[in-house]
Amino acid sequence: MHDVLEEMGKDIVLQEPKNPGKRRRLWSPKDVVQVLKYNNGTGSIEGINLNMSQIEIDNLRTKLIMYPFLMS
């Protein structure tokens, strides 16, 4: 049941603005990297779920150095 609710929530969030920086929640590795890499997040973002095993660290290395709290 939990998986069904999670998918429903993701579908609802994907109906929000196309720009990931204007969404309330980010879970897609591509969207998270885009927001962090280009620093285009807004106050709308309430939560980020980042599974580091799905991201190539080289793409995010600069931001992780600049924002070490992301590693905690």
Backbone as CSV, one residue per row, in Angstrom:
resi,resn,N_x,N_y,N_z,CA_x,CA_y,CA_z,C_x,C_y,C_z
1,MET,0.817,-1.193,0.000,0.000,0.000,0.000,0.865,1.263,0.000
2,HIS,1.960,1.230,0.767,2.843,2.395,0.861,3.371,2.796,-0.514
3,ASP,3.730,1.829,-1.335,4.254,2.114,-2.674,3.210,2.805,-3.546
4,VAL,1.964,2.401,-3.397,0.884,3.003,-4.177,0.716,4.473,-3.776
5,LEU,0.739,4.743,-2.476,0.623,6.126,-2.002,1.803,6.973,-2.476
6,GLU,3.000,6.386,-2.437,4.185,7.104,-2.892,4.065,7.466,-4.373
7,GLU,3.628,6.536,-5.182,3.462,6.800,-6.618,2.383,7.855,-6.868
8,MET,1.298,7.806,-6.103,0.249,8.813,-6.247,0.794,10.198,-5.917
9,GLY,1.586,10.290,-4.852,2.186,11.560,-4.472,3.119,12.091,-5.544
10,LYS,3.913,11.218,-6.121,4.828,11.623,-7.195,4.052,12.125,-8.401
11,ASP,2.961,11.456,-8.737,2.136,11.893,-9.865,1.554,13.281,-9.613
12,ILE,1.132,13.534,-8.377,0.565,14.846,-8.036,1.634,15.923,-8.161
13,VAL,2.823,15.659,-7.648,3.910,16.647,-7.701,4.326,16.904,-9.138
14,LEU,4.299,15.895,-9.985,4.691,16.083,-11.383,3.686,16.953,-12.139
15,GLN,2.516,17.179,-11.576,1.545,18.083,-12.189,1.850,19.541,-11.840
16,GLU,2.813,19.746,-10.932,3.241,21.088,-10.560,4.101,21.662,-11.683
17,PRO,4.658,22.847,-11.526,5.441,23.479,-12.598,6.517,22.557,-13.173
18,LYS,6.792,22.736,-14.463,7.806,21.911,-15.136,9.197,22.174,-14.568
19,ASN,9.445,23.404,-14.112,10.737,23.752,-13.535,10.862,23.089,-12.161
20,PRO,11.809,22.148,-11.978,11.926,21.450,-10.700,12.188,22.391,-9.522
21,GLY,12.817,23.523,-9.759,13.104,24.470,-8.689,11.873,25.109,-8.096
22,LYS,10.736,24.977,-8.767,9.485,25.558,-8.289,8.542,24.517,-7.700
23,ARG,8.971,23.257,-7.680,8.134,22.200,-7.107,8.288,22.155,-5.595
24,ARG,7.339,21.521,-4.927,7.395,21.406,-3.466,8.341,20.308,-3.012
25,ARG,8.403,19.225,-3.763,9.233,18.094,-3.360,10.031,17.589,-4.552
26,LEU,11.274,17.204,-4.262,12.150,16.669,-5.307,12.618,15.289,-4.878
27,TRP,12.508,14.326,-5.755,13.018,12.986,-5.477,13.761,12.432,-6.681
28,SER,13.504,12.949,-7.849,14.184,12.479,-9.050,15.636,12.954,-9.014
29,PRO,16.599,12.030,-9.121,18.009,12.437,-9.098,18.320,13.518,-10.130
30,LYS,17.707,13.417,-11.301,17.940,14.412,-12.347,17.478,15.802,-11.892
31,ASP,16.307,15.874,-11.276,15.773,17.151,-10.813,16.608,17.724,-9.669
32,VAL,17.011,16.864,-8.732,17.807,17.323,-7.593,19.137,17.885,-8.071
33,VAL,19.802,17.161,-8.972,21.085,17.631,-9.493,20.901,18.955,-10.226
34,GLN,19.850,19.081,-11.016,19.613,20.323,-11.751,19.449,21.502,-10.794
35,VAL,18.647,21.326,-9.754,18.398,22.414,-8.809,19.686,22.786,-8.070
36,LEU,20.451,21.790,-7.635,21.679,22.084,-6.904,22.776,22.626,-7.810
37,LYS,22.898,22.051,-8.992,23.968,22.450,-9.903,23.797,23.889,-10.384
38,TYR,22.563,24.257,-10.716,22.313,25.594,-11.258,21.753,26.560,-10.222
39,ASN,21.647,26.089,-8.971,21.195,26.928,-7.861,19.881,27.645,-8.219
40,ASN,18.927,26.884,-8.754,17.674,27.493,-9.181,16.478,27.050,-8.340
41,GLY,16.729,26.698,-7.092,15.637,26.341,-6.204,14.927,27.587,-5.710
42,THR,13.703,27.428,-5.245,12.931,28.549,-4.712,12.441,28.178,-3.319
43,GLY,11.767,29.103,-2.698,11.196,28.851,-1.381,10.078,27.828,-1.407
44,SER,9.656,27.435,-2.578,8.588,26.439,-2.708,9.036,25.051,-2.277
45,ILE,10.327,24.772,-2.385,10.832,23.426,-2.082,10.712,23.159,-0.590
46,GLU,9.981,22.106,-0.254,9.778,21.701,1.135,10.616,20.489,1.498
47,GLY,10.945,19.668,0.496,11.694,18.453,0.799,12.459,17.943,-0.399
48,ILE,13.621,17.350,-0.098,14.450,16.732,-1.131,14.804,15.332,-0.646
49,ASN,14.541,14.345,-1.471,14.926,12.972,-1.182,15.999,12.604,-2.193
50,LEU,17.230,12.491,-1.725,18.346,12.245,-2.628,19.001,10.912,-2.303
51,ASN,18.868,9.968,-3.210,19.515,8.670,-3.069,20.850,8.760,-3.795
52,MET,21.929,8.898,-3.038,23.248,9.126,-3.626,23.710,7.974,-4.511
53,SER,23.159,6.783,-4.315,23.588,5.647,-5.139,23.097,5.791,-6.584
54,GLN,22.153,6.707,-6.820,21.610,6.899,-8.160,22.261,8.065,-8.895
55,ILE,23.261,8.707,-8.277,23.865,9.896,-8.860,25.357,9.686,-9.055
56,GLU,25.847,10.144,-10.187,27.280,10.144,-10.407,27.862,11.292,-9.597
57,ILE,28.759,10.965,-8.680,29.304,11.963,-7.768,30.013,13.083,-8.517
58,ASP,30.643,12.799,-9.644,31.349,13.843,-10.386,30.414,14.980,-10.774
59,ASN,29.171,14.684,-11.074,28.208,15.713,-11.455,27.865,16.630,-10.293
60,LEU,28.038,16.147,-9.067,27.590,16.884,-7.904,28.739,17.326,-7.012
61,ARG,29.963,16.956,-7.353,31.114,17.192,-6.473,31.236,18.653,-6.059
62,THR,31.120,19.579,-6.980,31.275,20.996,-6.659,30.240,21.438,-5.633
63,LYS,29.005,21.057,-5.817,27.961,21.461,-4.885,28.156,20.823,-3.518
64,LEU,28.647,19.577,-3.475,28.857,18.926,-2.189,29.980,19.612,-1.421
65,ILE,30.958,20.124,-2.123,32.029,20.872,-1.455,31.475,22.193,-0.938
66,MET,30.640,22.849,-1.726,30.081,24.131,-1.331,29.020,23.985,-0.234
67,TYR,28.297,22.864,-0.233,27.221,22.642,0.723,27.450,21.315,1.455
68,PRO,28.422,21.270,2.359,28.763,19.983,3.002,27.621,19.388,3.829
69,PHE,26.635,20.199,4.217,25.508,19.677,4.998,24.722,18.639,4.201
70,LEU,24.880,18.621,2.870,24.165,17.632,2.057,24.671,16.216,2.317
71,MET,25.861,16.098,2.837,26.440,14.776,3.096,25.990,14.209,4.442
72,SER,25.402,15.009,5.309,25.018,14.500,6.627,23.670,13.838,6.599
